[in-house]
Amino acid sequence: MSEYDRTTGSGQGSSGSGGTSGGYGGVGGTSGGWSGGGENPPGYGSTGTDTMTDKTREMSEQAKDKASEMADKATEQVDAGREKAASGLERGAGQLREKASTTSGPTQQVGMKVADGMESAAGYLKEHNTEEILTDMEQYVKEHPTQALVGAIFAGFLIGRILR
């Protein structure tokens, strides 16, 4: 049989039945073939494998770059949506204040409190970037899982009603 050291690229061959001795022997026949010489035999770290590794690395880097680019675009879109939401909340709060001011009693008080909450939310959206908002939401969900679940269900219900 033959022995081949993959780290050095050399080997010792033994003759098969009547064959000659070489570096990378065959089984049962002529063992010759690859004589070593410090180079790797085909399939053992050849330049074809190196080329495949380089191409894989290059494709991986391209995919990472593309993903980063897409994440940046998504963040820009979220920021634009955040600004629109803040503006919409401010307009809605102003309209609600106007309507609440024409009423009296508990309806006026509730309307004003809701308008205050909307303005507060608009201010928060303007003052914080997307990462800060997501971090705050994550923390809130960890601290208040039941309330977060109820809020998510309610928001889903409202969005479903609006989209119909």
C-alpha positions as CSV (number, residue, x, y, z in Angstrom):
1,M,0.0,0.0,0.0
2,S,1.1,3.6,-0.2
3,E,1.4,6.3,2.3
4,Y,0.9,10.0,1.4
5,D,1.5,12.9,3.7
6,R,-1.0,15.6,2.8
7,T,0.9,18.3,4.7
8,T,4.2,18.0,2.8
9,G,2.9,16.7,-0.5
10,S,5.2,13.8,-0.6
11,G,4.8,10.1,-0.1
12,Q,6.1,6.6,-0.1
13,G,4.7,4.1,-2.5
14,S,5.0,0.4,-2.5
15,S,4.7,-1.8,-5.6
16,G,1.5,-3.6,-6.3
17,S,1.6,-6.9,-8.0
18,G,4.7,-6.5,-10.1
19,G,4.4,-2.7,-10.4
20,T,7.0,0.0,-9.8
21,S,7.4,2.1,-6.7
22,G,6.2,5.8,-6.6
23,G,4.9,8.5,-4.4
24,Y,1.2,7.9,-4.6
25,G,0.5,4.3,-5.2
26,G,-2.5,2.5,-6.6
27,V,-4.2,-0.5,-5.1
28,G,-3.3,-3.9,-6.4
29,G,-1.8,-2.7,-9.7
30,T,0.9,-0.4,-10.8
31,S,1.6,1.9,-7.9
32,G,3.6,4.6,-9.8
33,G,1.7,7.6,-10.9
34,W,2.4,10.5,-8.6
35,S,6.0,10.9,-7.5
36,G,5.6,13.6,-5.0
37,G,8.3,16.2,-5.4
38,G,6.8,18.7,-2.9
39,E,3.7,19.4,-5.1
40,N,0.3,18.1,-4.2
41,P,-1.3,15.5,-6.3
42,P,-4.5,16.5,-8.1
43,G,-7.4,16.9,-5.6
44,Y,-5.1,17.6,-2.7
45,G,-4.9,21.4,-2.3
46,S,-4.4,22.0,-6.0
47,T,-4.9,25.4,-7.5
48,G,-8.4,24.4,-8.5
49,T,-9.4,24.1,-4.9
50,D,-7.6,27.4,-4.0
51,T,-9.5,29.1,-6.8
52,M,-12.8,27.7,-5.5
53,T,-12.0,28.9,-2.0
54,D,-11.1,32.4,-3.3
55,K,-14.3,32.5,-5.4
56,T,-16.4,31.4,-2.4
57,R,-14.7,34.0,-0.2
58,E,-15.4,36.7,-2.9
59,M,-19.0,35.7,-3.2
60,S,-19.4,35.7,0.6
61,E,-18.0,39.2,0.8
62,Q,-20.3,40.4,-2.1
63,A,-23.3,38.9,-0.2
64,K,-22.3,40.7,3.0
65,D,-21.9,44.0,1.1
66,K,-25.2,43.6,-0.5
67,A,-26.9,42.7,2.8
68,S,-25.3,45.8,4.4
69,E,-26.5,48.0,1.6
70,M,-30.0,46.7,1.9
71,A,-30.0,47.1,5.6
72,D,-28.9,50.8,5.2
73,K,-31.7,51.4,2.7
74,A,-34.2,49.8,5.0
75,T,-33.0,51.9,7.9
76,E,-33.4,55.0,5.7
77,Q,-37.0,54.0,4.8
78,V,-37.8,53.3,8.4
79,D,-36.4,56.7,9.4
80,A,-38.6,58.4,6.7
81,G,-41.6,56.5,8.0
82,R,-40.8,57.5,11.5
83,E,-40.8,61.2,10.5
84,K,-44.1,60.8,8.7
85,A,-45.6,59.0,11.6
86,A,-44.5,61.8,14.0
87,S,-46.0,64.4,11.7
88,G,-49.2,62.5,11.4
89,L,-49.5,62.1,15.2
90,E,-48.9,65.9,15.6
91,R,-51.6,66.7,13.0
92,G,-54.0,64.2,14.6
93,A,-53.4,65.6,18.0
94,G,-54.1,69.1,16.8
95,Q,-57.4,68.0,15.2
96,L,-58.4,66.0,18.2
97,R,-57.7,69.1,20.4
98,E,-59.9,71.2,18.2
99,K,-62.8,68.7,18.4
100,A,-62.3,68.2,22.1
101,S,-62.4,71.9,22.8
102,T,-65.9,72.1,21.3
103,T,-67.2,69.5,23.8
104,S,-67.4,69.6,27.6
105,G,-67.1,67.3,30.5
106,P,-65.4,63.9,30.4
107,T,-65.3,63.8,26.6
108,Q,-63.2,67.0,26.6
109,Q,-60.9,65.6,29.3
110,V,-60.4,62.3,27.5
111,G,-59.9,64.0,24.1
112,M,-57.2,66.3,25.6
113,K,-55.4,63.4,27.4
114,V,-55.4,61.4,24.1
115,A,-54.1,64.5,22.2
116,D,-51.3,64.9,24.9
117,G,-50.3,61.3,24.5
118,M,-50.2,61.6,20.7
119,E,-48.0,64.7,21.0
120,S,-45.8,62.9,23.5
121,A,-45.4,60.0,21.1
122,A,-44.6,62.3,18.2
123,G,-41.9,64.0,20.2
124,Y,-40.4,60.7,21.1
125,L,-40.3,59.6,17.5
126,K,-38.6,62.9,16.5
127,E,-36.0,62.7,19.3
128,H,-34.9,59.1,19.0
129,N,-33.4,57.2,16.1
130,T,-34.6,53.8,14.9
131,E,-32.0,51.8,16.9
132,E,-32.9,53.6,20.1
133,I,-36.6,52.9,19.5
134,L,-36.0,49.2,18.8
135,T,-33.9,48.9,22.0
136,D,-36.6,50.6,24.0
137,M,-39.3,48.4,22.6
138,E,-37.2,45.3,23.3
139,Q,-36.7,46.3,26.9
140,Y,-40.4,47.1,27.3
141,V,-41.4,43.7,25.9
142,K,-39.0,42.0,28.3
143,E,-40.3,43.9,31.3
144,H,-44.0,43.8,30.4
145,P,-44.7,40.8,28.1
146,T,-48.5,40.6,28.7
147,Q,-49.0,44.3,28.1
148,A,-46.8,44.1,25.0
149,L,-48.8,41.1,23.7
150,V,-52.2,42.9,24.2
151,G,-50.8,46.0,22.6
152,A,-49.6,44.0,19.6
153,I,-53.0,42.3,19.2
154,F,-54.8,45.6,19.5
155,A,-52.4,47.2,16.9
156,G,-52.9,44.3,14.6
157,F,-56.7,44.6,14.9
158,L,-56.6,48.3,14.2
159,I,-54.3,47.9,11.2
160,G,-56.6,45.1,9.9
161,R,-59.6,47.4,10.2
162,I,-57.9,50.3,8.5
163,L,-56.7,48.1,5.6
164,R,-60.2,46.7,4.8
